[in-house]
Amino acid sequence: MKRFTIALFLSLLMPAICLGQQSLVGTYKLLSFTYQIDDGPVQQRYEQAPTGYIIVTPKRFMSVIAAGGRKAGQSAADKAALLDSLVAYTGPYRVEGNSLITQVDVSWIEAWTGKDQGRIFKIEGSRLTINTMRAPLSVDPSKTTTAQLVFEKVE
């Protein structure tokens, strides 16, 4: 009887765990991308409206790509600027409370590959807001940065 009670409890708990993940599943279009360095002002990541998507599958896989103000690169400097205007990573994920944690398997920042990237997320209606954790600024590690990406569900 004790085993039956435990099995029943676990079977009731599993849909609740999956339901929390299920609400995040979908394809979302990027609406805005802002960031803040130290305690400075919140700034737009791109001069022009950003483009991008985040795709979160029910099989625990996610992918995000974001860019803005991009033109075809001809020179080495133009091509480097293209890389600087991009955000892209993918991998299996898990949800812990309001944290989305991706085990990065491919990234435009090679230092992220093989590591976890944690984000705080909030869903309000069809909007998904993702906030990064405070981290060293890549171009100046003496400073820290956070970012916020807002998406609209399209599927």
N, C-alpha and C positions, 0 to 999 in steps of 0.2 A: 504494500500500500504506500509505503514511504517513497519508493522509486517511482510509482505512478504519479504521486503528488509533485515530485521534483520534475518529472518529465512534462506534466501538464503546465507547471509554472514556466518552464523554459520554452515550451511551445507557444505560450501566450506572450512571453517577453520578446521572442524573435521578431514577430511582426512589428512591434513597437520600435525596436532598434532599426529595422529596415525602413519603417515609415519616415524616421528622421532623415535617413539618407535619401529616400525617394523624393522628398520635396526639393532636394538640390539637383536631382537628375534633370538634364535637359541641355538645350543649346541656347546660349545667351549672346546677344550682340552688345558690344562695348558702347556705352554712351559717354562716359567721362573717365578721365585718368588724371588725378591730381597727386601732388607729393609735397612734402614739407621737409626741409633740412633743419636739424636741431629744433629750435623754437621759432624759426623764421616764418614768414607768411606761407600760406598754402598757395601753390602755383600749379598751372596747367602743365602737364608733361609735354604736350605738343602744341605748337603754334596754331595748327589747324585742328579741326575736329578729329579725334582718334578713330581708327578703324580696328576692328578685331572681334574675336569671339572667345568664349570659353565653352567647352563641351564636356559635360560630366555624364558618363554612362552608368547604367545600373550595375554593370559588371566591375565597378570600382576602377575605372580608368578615366583620366581627365587630360585635357589639353587646352592650353591657352596661347593665344597669339594676339599681340597688339602692336600697332604702328601708327605713325602720323607724319604728315608732311613729306612723304617719300617721293623721290624722282629717280629715274634710272641713273645709275652711277657710271661715269665714264673714267674718271681718274681714280687713283688709289685713295685720295682724300674723300672723294664722293662715295666710294664704296665703303670706306670706314664709317662715314656719316650714316649710311644705311644701316649698318650694324648697330650703331648707337641709338638709332630711332626704333629699334625692335625690342620686343619682349616676347620670348617664346620658350615654353617648357612643357613637358608631358610626362606622364607616368601613372602608376597605380596610386590610389588615394585611400584615405580612411577619414571618417568623421568622428571626432571626439567632442561632444557637446556642440559648441558653436565654432569649433576649429576644423578647418579643412587642411589636412596634412598630406602633401604629395611626396611620394618617394620618387624623386626625379630620375628618369632614365635617359632623357635627352634634353639638352638645354642650350640656349645661345650663350650662356655663361658656363663654361666647362667646369668651373669650381662647384657648381650646383649639382652636377651629374653624380648620382650615387648617394646623394644626401637628401634629407627631408626638408621641405619648405612648408612652414606652417603659416596659415592665414586665418584671420577671424572673418566669419561670414554672417550675413543677416539677409533673410528673405522677407520682403514686404510686398505682397501681391505678386506681380510678375517681375519685380526688381530684385536683383541680387547685388549686394554691396560686399566687396572684399577689401579688407584692410590688412596691410602687411605689418609684421612685427618691426619694431625699431631695430635697425641694423646699420653697420658701418656703411658710409657712402663709398661706392666703388672707386670714384676718382679722388677721394680725399678721406681715408679711413679715420682721420681725427674728428670727423663730423659724422652724425647719424641721420638717417632718413626714414620716413614712413611714406606709404602711398595708399591711395584709395581708388579702387576701380568700381564703377557702377555699370551694371549690365541690365538689359531688358530681355526677358525670355521670349524667344521666337519659335520654340518648339518644345 
